[in-house]
Amino acid sequence: MRTKMLSVLIINVATWCSVWFTDPVHAQSVEASSATEELWQSLTGHWVRYAGDNIVHKVIADGREKHYGESQYGDPSFESINQMTLSTEGNISFFTKLHSETKQPTYRGAIKVHNGLFYEYSRGLFAGTNNAPQIWKYFPSDNTVHQLHMASRSGDIKKLTSILDSGVQPDQTLENSYTALGYAAGAGNVDVIKLLVKRGADVNKRARFGKTPLNYAVGGGSPEACELLITLGARLTELNWNGATLLHEAAFWGKPNMITFFLEKGLDINAGSKSGASPLIYATNRAMNAKSDKARAKFLECIKVFLTNGADPDLKADDGKSAGDIANQAAIPALEALF
């Protein structure tokens, strides 16, 4: 009797399991769960993309995303840690960020991992000016070209040599990146500059924003690195895609020492960019738009250097405004006092 009851139970369980897994609704649920697990596995890791003058990171693990950014010079810009969920609807995968306290959704985006790259389909704040969504492409942080750039920036000659010996070319770039030589010069790593040039790096190679390594190096503020690039053949006359000179770069990044450096090299203090803006106008706009007095201070110093060396405060850009006009309209006493 007991054996018979056990046999009936086994049959009933087998029948129930058969119904569960063959029923369309339950089968889809199991399939969706499996797909989500595979998606988690493919997303877990450290992802990187270059964007503007920033490097954006996503570190995904254990149901969380650490999202942070740094300038391409290595200065931290933002950081957030978000709980996240994954889902698949049809053939489209989504990730949803949750508020740290309320656990309510704060952001949702479509995603895809393909050929080792992570694509995020965004309709966020930075969508294109034609209101079209953007597709952001992330690559693994262990990408060899990214490692080439970071070793150059950090001055890790041993690691850099190993990467170059593996066959990576010194001038290789990623989407929106600068060159390894630019990163080395921006960080003031003169020994890395020498190594990269010895291994074939082009001192006038253009990259992001049409910048050469020297254009990029100005923002790092190292006269020694810039002097070495010039000695190695970097041209002082190269402009970025906005027609900005090396003095414009120094003004934009708030580097008064680099203004003095390039004035001594004979650069035109009043040269205009494509929009007709002088380096002094660049510095004045940056001072006006700074978010704090502390952030503004370096641009005020740039303005002082320009004016002391004869920059024309009345020279107008194509919009009809001069540096003096901008300062007078800014309603910032420390800025207005310089003019």
N, C-alpha and C positions, 0 to 999 in steps of 0.2 A: 504493500500500500504506500509506504514511504517512498519507495523507488519510483512508483507511478506518479506520485505528486511532484517529485523532483523533476521528472521528465516533462510533465506538463508545464512546470515553471520555466524550465529552460526553453521550451518551445515558445511560450508566451513572451519571454524576454527577447528571444531571437526575432520573433514577429514584430515586437515593438521597435526594436532597433532598425529592422528593415524598413518599417513605415517611416521612422524618424528621418533616416538618411535618404530615403527615396522621395519623401514628401517635398515638393518644390520649395516651399517656404523655408523648411529646416535645412534643406540642402544648400540654398542660397546663403543662409546664415553661417553655416560651417565654411562655405567657400569664401565668404566675405571676411570671416575671422582669420582664415589662413592667409588671405591676400594682405590684410592689415599687418599681420605678423611679419610677412615677407617685406612689407614696406618699411616697418620699423628697423628690420635688419639692414636694409639697403641704405637707410638714412643715418643710422648711428655712426658717428664719427665727427671729425673736425673739417668743416668746409670753409672755403675762402673765396671772395671775389674782390676785384679791384673796381672802385667806383669813384669817379672824379679824382679828388686828391686824397681819397681814403682807401683803406683796406677793411673790408667788412667780414666778420667771422661769425659762423654758426657752429656751436659745439652741441651736438644732439646725443643724449644718452639718458636712459632710465626715465623716459616720459617727460624730459625737460629739454629746453633749448636755452643755452647761454648765447645771447646775441650781443656782440660788441664790435666796436670800431676803433680804428687808430688812423692817424694821418699817415701818408706814405713816408713821412719822416720818422714815424714811430710814436707820436704823441697820442695818448688815449683820448677818444672823443665821446664815446657813449658806452653804456653797458646795461643790459637787462637780462633777468633770468625768468623764464616763462614756463609754466606747465603747459603741455600741449597734448592734443589728441589727434589721431589719424583716422581717416575714413575713406571709403571708396564708393563712388556712386557711378554706376555704369562702368565705363573704362577710365574714369577720371578720379585721381586721388587728391585728397585735400588734407591740409593740416590746419588746426584751429588753436590759436593761443588763448589761454584762459587767464582771467584776472587772478592775481596772487591771493586775494582775500575772498572775493565773492565767487570765484570759479566760473564766472560768466564769460562767454566768448568775447574777446576784444579784437580779434583779427582772424580772417579766414582766407587762405590762398590755395590755389591749385598747384600741385607739384608733380614732378616726374624725375625719376632717376634713370638715366640712359647713358650707356657707354661710359660709366664711371663718373658722370657729371650729374649735378643736382640742379634742376631747373625750377624756379619759382615764378609763377604767373601772377603778377601783382596788378591790382587796380587801386593802389594806395596813393598817397599824397604826391609821390614823385612820378606819377604816370606822365607819359609824353604830353606835349603841349596840344596835340590834336585829340586829346582825351582817350587815346588808345592805351591799353594796358601795356606794361613792360614785362619782358621775360628776363629775369635775373639768372645768370649762369654761375654756379659755384663749382669749384673743383676741389679735390682733396688737398689738405694742407701739406701732404707729403709729395705733392707734385714737384718734380725735379727743377723746373724753371722757377717756381715760387721759392724753393729752397735755395736756388742760386741767388735770387734777389735778397733773401733774408740773410744769407751768409755774408753777402757783400755789405749789407747794411750794418750787420752786427760786428763785422771785422773778423769773422771766423775763417782764417786763412786755411786751416787744415781741412775743414769741411768744404770750403770753396774749391780747393785743389782737387779733392776727391770727386766733386761733382763735375768739374771740367775734365778730369781724367776719364770719367765715364762716357764722355762724348757730347755732353751738353755744350752748345756754342755760347760764348760769352755775351753775345748781343741778343740772345733769344728773349722774347717778351711774351707776356700773356695779355689777354684783352684788357685794355685800359691801364696797363702797367708802364713803368719807365724801364730803362735798361739797368742791368747790374752795375754798370759803371756810374750811372746816375745815382743809384742808391748808395754806392760806396762814397762818392763825392759829397752827397748830401749829408752823410754821417761823418765826413772828415777823415775817412780811412785811407790815408795816402798809400800805405803799403798794399792795400787791396787794389787801389787804382793802378799802381805799377804792375801788379800781377795780371790784372785783367787786360791791360794794354799789351803786355808781353804775350798773352795768350790770344791776341787778335782782336780785342774790343776796339770799335770805331769811336774815337773821341767826339765825332760830330754826328753820330747816329741819332735820328729823330725818333721819338716815341710819343707817349701820351701828350696831348695838346700841342703837338709839333715841337716839343722841347728836346734840345740836345742835352747831354749830360751836364754841360756847363749851365744851361738855362735852369735845369733842375737843382743843381748844386747850390745856387745862390740862396735858395730858401733854407738851406742847412746852416748858412752863416760861417763857413770855414774859408777864410782867405787862402790858407795853405793849400787846401784841396783845389780851389779854383786856379791858383797860380800854377799848380802842377799840371792841371788839364791844359792850360794855355801853353805851357812849356812843351807839352806833348802834342800840340797842334790844334787845340780847340779854338774855334773862331769867335772873336768878340762881337762880330756883326750879326750872328744868327738871331732871328726873331722867332717867337712862338706863333701859334696860329692866329693870335689877335694882333700881330704886328708889334708885340711888346718887346722892348730891349731888356738887357740885363739890369738896367737901372729900374725899369718898371717892375721886374721880378723882385728886386731888393725892396722897393717901396711896398709891393703887395704883401710881402712876408714880414715887413717891419724889421729890416736888417740895416740899421744906420751904418754899421761898419763896412758892409758890402757896398753901400752907396759911395763912401769915401774911396774904397778899393777901386771901383770901376771908373770913378771920376779921374783918378790918378792914371788910369789906362787910356784916358782921352775920350770917353763916351760923351755924346751930346746930352747935356742936362735937360734940354727942352724938347727932345725928340718926341714926336707924337706916335701913338699907336694907330691901329686902323680907324679907331673912332676919334682920332685927333687928341686924345688925352695924354698929357705930359706925365712923367713920373711923379711930379709934385701933385697933380690931380689924383693920381692913384693913391698916394699916401694920405691925401686930405679926405678922400672918400672913405678909406679904411678907418681913419680916425673918427670920422662922423658916425660910422656904422658899428663901431666897437661896442660890445655889450656891457663893458664896465670901464671905470677909470684905469684900472690895472691893465686891461687889455689894450686900452687906447694909448698908454704911455709910449710904447715902442714906435707907434706911428707918428706921434708928436715929435719924437727925437728925429725921425726921418725927415719930417718937414723942416725942422731946424737946420739939418745938414744941407738940404736942398737950398733953402733961402740964404744961408750963409755963403753958399758957393755960387750964388747968382741965378737961381731958377726964377723964371718970370711968373709971378703970382697972378698976372692979368691975362696970361695966355689962355685962350678959350678952346675947348674941345668942340666937336661937331654939334653937340647939343646946346652950344651957346654959353656954357658955364665955365668960368675959370676956377682955379683953386681958391682964390679970394672970395668969389661968389659963394662957393660951397661952404666955406668957413663962416661967412656972415649969416648964412641961412640956417646953419646947424644949431644955433642957440646953445653952444657948448663953450663956456667962457675960456677954458684952457686952450681950445682950438682957435677961437676968434682972436685971442690975444697975440697969437703968432703972426698975424697979418696986419 
